Every structure is written in structure tokens, then in C-alpha cells.
Amino acid sequence: MSENEPTYNEAAQRLEAIVAALERGGMGLDETLKLYEEGAALLKICQQELMSAEGRLNELRLEDLEHEFQAQDAQASD
């Protein structure tokens, strides 16, 4: 994440506000397109953060499995 990029929570909150504004309507085409573009960029940030978190969770699961197998091996050799 770059310094200017919002955190996941910031991006998600802004995205929710954009969706609400788009659902309300009443804006001109230019403003609607600007909000849509901003929302698309924020969605990409959120998806990247979620993919990163999923990768970290998978790494932790693998570490847990490795520790479990090592413990089982240690018990089996006793």
C-alpha cells in the first residue's frame, strides 16, 4: 500500500458512501462518472487487501499444520 492509498477500512467506508450517493441519484452525468470511477478504484484496493489477508491466513494455516505434524512426529518417536 502506498502512502496516499487509503486503508481497507477507509476505502470500504468511502465506497459505501459512494454507493449510497449513486443510489440516491440526482447528480449530473459528470459527477456520476467521477464517483463511479472513484468507487471502482476503491473496490480494487479493497479486493487487493482482502487477497493479501487471505494469503497471510493461508500461510498461518500451513504453519499450524507443520507444527501439528512435528508434534505428531515427536509423539510417535517417543
Secondary structure, DSSP 4 states (H G I P E B T S, - for coil): --TTSPPHHHHHHHHHHHHHHHHH----HHHHHHHHHHHHHHHHHHHHHHHHHHHHHHHHHHHHHHHHHHHHHHHHH-
